[in-house]
Amino acid sequence: MTRTVLLAIAALSSPAAAQTPAAPAGLATSAEIRAAVAAMATEMRDGRGFHYRPLLKDGRTVAALEYWKRPGKPAVHPDQAEYAIVIEGAGTLVSGGTMVDAKANRPDLVEGSRIDGGTTRPLAPGDVILVPAGVPHWFGITGGKLVLLGMKLPRGE
């Protein structure tokens, strides 16, 4: 029993135990997500084919909605994995292969004209996507829209 008490005192006196409690987890309810998607649909104007809306933030990590009405360019995020869940709509994911005409637009984004030799998969609501850092990928839209809830994760985390 003495050993247990000593271990408990040592644990309570450690710097880790003295830290302030972490903030509660962020939450976006299904109703809030549906409302955000509906608002994004009405905000799509001027021929825009893409709309981005952050939902939750924790420092540099952002969980955001992406609303696609038409495909963008193939992309590579050199140091970030891309994790997403299909919320609404339908589409395709082409990933892997080789990016053609690659051009770095920002340090975290390289875009190209197409992907040669990638794997094509259909996307539907509920599908989960994880594209590793450095892997070319492209989202096609097979219906009127493709809505994703996703985030970028630093390489190795």
C-alpha positions in Angstrom: 0.0 0.0 0.0 2.9 2.4 0.8 4.3 1.9 -2.7 0.8 2.6 -4.3 0.6 5.9 -2.3 4.1 6.9 -3.3 3.4 6.2 -6.9 0.1 8.3 -6.7 2.0 11.2 -5.1 4.7 11.0 -7.7 2.2 11.0 -10.5 0.3 14.0 -9.1 3.5 16.0 -8.7 4.7 15.4 -12.2 4.6 18.3 -14.8 2.0 16.3 -16.9 -0.4 16.1 -14.0 0.0 19.9 -13.4 -1.2 20.8 -16.9 -4.5 22.4 -17.4 -7.3 20.2 -18.6 -7.7 20.0 -22.4 -10.5 21.9 -24.0 -13.6 19.8 -24.9 -13.8 18.2 -28.3 -15.3 20.3 -31.1 -18.6 19.2 -32.5 -20.5 19.9 -35.6 -23.9 18.2 -35.4 -25.6 16.5 -38.3 -28.1 19.3 -38.4 -25.3 21.9 -38.5 -23.6 20.0 -41.3 -26.9 19.7 -43.3 -27.5 23.5 -42.9 -23.9 24.3 -43.9 -24.2 22.1 -47.1 -27.6 23.8 -47.9 -26.1 27.3 -47.5 -23.1 26.3 -49.6 -25.4 25.2 -52.4 -27.1 28.6 -52.5 -23.7 30.4 -52.3 -22.5 28.7 -55.5 -22.7 31.4 -58.0 -20.8 33.0 -60.9 -20.1 29.6 -62.4 -18.1 28.5 -59.4 -17.6 24.7 -59.3 -16.0 24.5 -55.8 -16.8 25.9 -52.4 -14.9 25.4 -49.1 -16.2 26.0 -45.6 -14.3 25.3 -42.4 -16.4 23.6 -39.6 -14.0 22.9 -36.8 -10.5 24.1 -36.0 -7.7 23.0 -33.7 -4.7 25.1 -34.4 -3.6 24.3 -38.0 -5.9 21.3 -38.3 -9.2 22.1 -39.9 -12.2 19.9 -40.5 -14.0 21.4 -43.5 -16.7 20.9 -46.1 -15.8 20.8 -49.8 -18.7 21.2 -52.2 -17.9 20.3 -55.8 -20.2 20.9 -58.7 -17.6 20.2 -61.3 -14.1 18.6 -61.2 -11.0 20.6 -60.2 -7.5 19.9 -61.3 -5.6 16.8 -60.2 -3.6 17.6 -57.0 -0.8 16.5 -54.8 -0.3 17.7 -51.2 3.5 17.0 -50.7 3.5 16.9 -46.9 -0.2 16.3 -46.1 -2.4 13.3 -46.2 -6.0 14.0 -47.2 -8.8 12.3 -45.2 -12.4 12.7 -46.2 -15.9 11.3 -45.9 -18.5 11.6 -48.7 -21.5 13.4 -47.2 -23.7 13.9 -50.3 -23.7 13.3 -54.1 -21.6 10.9 -56.2 -18.3 11.0 -57.9 -15.1 9.2 -58.7 -11.6 9.3 -57.1 -8.6 8.8 -59.3 -5.4 8.3 -57.1 -1.9 7.1 -57.6 -0.2 7.1 -60.9 1.8 10.0 -62.3 0.8 13.7 -62.3 1.2 15.3 -65.8 2.3 18.9 -66.2 2.8 19.3 -62.4 3.1 22.9 -61.2 3.5 24.0 -57.5 0.9 26.7 -56.8 1.6 26.8 -53.1 4.1 25.0 -50.8 1.2 22.6 -49.8 -0.4 22.2 -53.3 0.9 20.9 -56.7 -1.7 20.7 -59.5 -1.5 19.2 -62.9 -3.4 18.6 -66.1 -4.2 14.9 -65.6 -3.1 11.7 -63.8 -1.6 8.9 -65.9 -1.9 5.3 -64.6 -4.0 6.1 -61.5 -6.7 3.8 -59.9 -10.3 4.9 -60.4 -12.9 4.2 -57.7 -16.6 5.3 -57.5 -17.6 7.5 -54.5 -21.0 7.5 -52.7 -22.3 8.9 -49.4 -20.6 7.2 -46.4 -17.4 6.3 -48.3 -14.2 7.2 -46.4 -11.1 8.4 -48.3 -7.5 8.5 -47.2 -5.0 9.8 -49.7 -1.4 9.6 -48.4 0.9 12.6 -48.6 2.6 12.9 -52.0 0.0 10.9 -53.9 -1.7 12.4 -56.9 -5.5 12.5 -56.7 -8.5 13.9 -58.5 -12.2 14.0 -57.7 -14.7 13.6 -60.5 -18.4 14.4 -60.2 -20.9 11.8 -61.6 -24.0 13.5 -60.4 -24.8 17.2 -59.8 -22.5 17.5 -56.8 -20.0 15.8 -54.6 -19.8 17.0 -50.9 -16.9 15.9 -48.8 -16.1 16.5 -45.1 -12.4 16.2 -44.7 -9.1 17.4 -43.4 -5.4 17.5 -44.2 -3.1 15.7 -41.9 0.6 16.4 -41.7 2.8 13.6 -43.0 3.5 11.0 -40.4 0.7 11.9 -38.0 
